[in-house]
Each structure stands twice: as structure tokens, then as C-alpha cells.
Amino acid sequence: MSSSDLTVVVMTRDRIDLLEKALSSVFDRQSKPPSVIVSDNSTREYSELNEFQQRYGFSYIRQSGTLTATDHHNICLQLPATRWIWLLHDDDELRSGAVRGIGKFLNQTHDVGIVVGGVEDITYDGAVTRHWVPRVKETLRGDEGLLELGDEWKARAPCQIFGKQEGLESGGFQDSAGYPSDVTFVCKLARD
């Protein structure tokens, strides 16, 4: 996979310390980082962002600071010029080597809407509170793909990689009481 096929979009809002960890996981833990866009919907400007941008060289987009969470997610779907999006919140981190590992699969994939990978929930200090990995490593379609997520899947879309076009065609993130319905979005992509 060439670096032009995948963009990591990191969404942030007033959590500069967590954003630094997320960026470090993309730039310092990957042998060849992909393109990165930081979409900042913070309520104020942070001087640290200039330092991070100089250190890492990512693209930066300052939003209004007043977007709803759902609107911010949907704007982020439109930002990359690449086929694949890896959407992260500022409190998400990539495992070392994750980009290289997924690159081989993405290079051979032409008609997949979403890649569902494993997820670990960790505390700020690094203690694992939950670990989940899909039971199968194969391409599934339709009901079979949706059912494979099962009840144990509690991950959110930012833990996943999805096709930009497929995400937009699905209607994007639907609002649910002021928040993006990540599970609905992922289930629709898994089903379609």
C-alpha cells in the first residue's frame, strides 16, 4: 500500500495532552506513517498544536469550536483525498506497527467498506480494561459480516478503517441524542 491510500484523521476537542499521545502513536510507533489530518473543534486555540505540527508535519484544520460531535464526525469523513480513512479520537492510539500490518490487506482489497480490527481499552496509565479481537480473519459480506460483530463487539468506529466513499454513501454518522451513532454507522457498513 502506498502512503497515498490511507489517511489517519484525528479528531480533537480541548484534550491537548491526549492528542499528543495519539499523534505519537501514529508518527513515533509506525515505521512509515500515513498522511495525517488533525481536525480541531476545540473551544479555544492551543499553542501546543503549532509545536506538534512542526514536530510531526500533519495537515491541520481548525473547525469552529461549535460543531456538534455528529457534525464533526461527518466533516471528518469528507477531509481525506484517499480511499481509506482511519478515524481516531484524540484519546485513541495505534499499536506499534499497525499501519504496516493493515497496509498489506488494504493493498489487496477493492470492495470492502470497513475493516474491523481489535481494540483495547486502556486507562491513562496504560492498564488494559478490555480487550477484543474478531474471531475470524476473513472478508465477510451482508448478514454474515454484520452477525460476526456479535454482541461482544463494543468498539466504536474510530477503532476501524473504512472506505471514504462507502462511508459517505452510507449517509455518514446519524445523530443520536446529540452524539454520532458510531455503532449504527459501522453496522451499516458491515452489512452493506
Secondary structure, DSSP 4 states (H G I P E B T S, - for coil): --GGGEEEEEEESS-HHHHHHHHHHHHTS-SS--EEEEEE--SS--THHHHHHHHH--EEEE--S---HHHHHHHHHHS-SSSEEEEEETT--PPTTHHHHHHHHHHT-SS-SEE---EEEE-TT--EEEEE--S--S---HHHHHHHHTTT----GGGSEEEHHHHHHTT-PPEETTEE-HHHHHHHHHH-
